[in-house]
Amino acid sequence: MTVFAVEYVYAEDSVELRNEHRPAHREYLVGFVNEGPARVLASGPTPATDGALLIIAAESEAALNELLANDPFNKVGAIAQANISEWNPVIGLLQEFSA
């Protein structure tokens, strides 16, 4: 699996929208924690930039894109942009996912 760092940039003026859909967003991501073609290794907000960072291990970029496309935040327009970078965690708790 390849590890990806995904930076969500939230849509402008989307605080109320995100608050409304946060439970569904979190429930959706939790469904990808244990197994599957894309696994959420970590996820959480980045308060300084009013966005979020997701660390996802995926069998393919297509599996990653499918996970992101079906995220409830994305479906309701709360995500303005998702910046995706391949990442190789060589030190720390995620090093087992190192390439």
C-alpha positions as CSV (number, residue, x, y, z in Angstrom):
1,M,0.0,0.0,0.0
2,T,1.1,3.6,-0.7
3,V,0.6,6.2,2.0
4,F,-0.9,9.6,1.1
5,A,-1.1,12.8,3.1
6,V,-4.3,14.6,2.1
7,E,-4.8,18.2,3.1
8,Y,-8.4,19.3,3.0
9,V,-8.9,23.0,2.4
10,Y,-12.4,23.8,3.6
11,A,-14.8,25.8,1.5
12,E,-15.3,29.4,2.5
13,D,-18.1,30.1,5.0
14,S,-18.6,26.3,5.5
15,V,-18.5,26.2,9.3
16,E,-22.2,25.6,9.8
17,L,-22.3,23.0,6.9
18,R,-19.3,21.1,8.5
19,N,-20.9,21.2,11.9
20,E,-24.1,19.7,10.5
21,H,-22.3,17.0,8.6
22,R,-19.3,16.3,10.9
23,P,-20.9,13.2,12.6
24,A,-21.5,11.6,9.2
25,H,-18.0,12.6,8.0
26,R,-16.4,11.0,11.0
27,E,-18.5,7.9,10.9
28,Y,-17.6,7.5,7.2
29,L,-13.9,7.8,7.9
30,V,-14.0,5.4,10.9
31,G,-15.3,2.8,8.4
32,F,-11.9,2.8,6.7
33,V,-9.7,2.4,9.8
34,N,-9.2,-1.4,10.0
35,E,-9.1,-2.9,6.5
36,G,-9.9,-2.3,2.8
37,P,-8.4,-1.0,-0.4
38,A,-8.0,2.4,1.4
39,R,-7.3,2.7,5.2
40,V,-7.5,5.9,7.2
41,L,-4.4,5.8,9.4
42,A,-5.0,9.2,11.0
43,S,-7.3,12.2,10.5
44,G,-8.0,15.5,12.2
45,P,-8.4,19.2,11.9
46,T,-5.7,21.7,11.4
47,P,-7.1,24.7,13.3
48,A,-4.4,27.1,12.2
49,T,-5.4,26.7,8.6
50,D,-9.1,25.8,9.1
51,G,-8.6,22.6,7.2
52,A,-7.8,19.0,8.0
53,L,-5.0,16.4,7.4
54,L,-5.8,12.8,6.6
55,I,-3.1,10.1,6.4
56,I,-4.4,7.3,4.2
57,A,-2.8,4.0,3.0
58,A,-4.3,2.9,-0.3
59,E,-3.8,0.1,-2.7
60,S,-4.1,2.6,-5.6
61,E,-4.7,6.2,-6.3
62,A,-8.2,5.1,-7.6
63,A,-9.0,3.6,-4.2
64,L,-7.9,6.8,-2.5
65,N,-9.9,9.0,-4.9
66,E,-13.0,6.9,-4.3
67,L,-12.7,7.3,-0.5
68,L,-12.3,11.0,-0.8
69,A,-15.1,11.4,-3.4
70,N,-17.6,9.7,-1.1
71,D,-16.7,11.6,2.0
72,P,-19.9,13.3,3.3
73,F,-17.9,16.6,3.6
74,N,-17.1,16.4,-0.1
75,K,-20.6,15.4,-1.1
76,V,-22.1,18.5,0.5
77,G,-19.5,21.0,-0.8
78,A,-17.6,21.6,2.4
79,I,-14.2,20.8,0.7
80,A,-12.8,23.5,-1.6
81,Q,-9.7,21.5,-2.4
82,A,-7.9,18.3,-1.5
83,N,-4.1,18.5,-1.8
84,I,-2.7,15.0,-2.2
85,S,0.9,14.0,-1.6
86,E,2.5,10.6,-1.6
87,W,4.2,10.2,1.8
88,N,6.8,7.7,3.2
89,P,6.6,7.5,7.0
90,V,10.1,6.1,7.8
91,I,10.1,7.1,11.6
92,G,7.4,6.8,14.2
93,L,4.2,5.0,14.8
94,L,3.3,4.7,11.1
95,Q,6.7,3.4,9.9
96,E,5.2,-0.1,9.3
97,F,3.5,1.5,6.3
98,S,6.9,2.7,4.9
99,A,7.5,1.9,1.2
